[in-house]
């Protein structure tokens, strides 16, 4: 690994950022940072509870603070929350010392993964059509990432190997 840049995984909730990030960090020997997990640890409650008790604005402010702090480090694999990359300040920070990789999936795959999840407060009360609109809106922003991997036909280890190849080519 010749780069000192972070590898930042972006994409919708349910796109595999955490599981791919763990596998990737093991394979290349870099520390893995899961922003959602850090938020839960700092608050000592689940993201769903943070949304319920403190509201989405509180969560987004905390997400911004923690994400920007962690993005200032080097040689890390970082999984942003599904909405993290939507934040302009976080996105700007990724451009300074990271390469961003969008884990892209077909809308139907993502909907199947997240529609009934109680752990995803952004979508718990949304209809399928509203989830679809959210995915399409966020995709416009995810599309500005350095790399896009269409994951639908790939196994986890193939996604990891693709990310490593992209990272080494940078």
Secondary structure, 3 states (H helix, E strand, C coil): CCCCCEEEEECCCCCCHHHHHHHHHHHHCCEEEEHHHHHHHHHCCCHHHHHHHHCHHHHHHHHHHHHHHHHCCCCEEEECCCCHHHCHHHHHHHHHHEEEEEEECCHHHHHHHHCCCCCCCCCCCCCHHHHHHHHHHHHHHHCCCCEEEECCCCCHHHHHHHHHHHHHHC
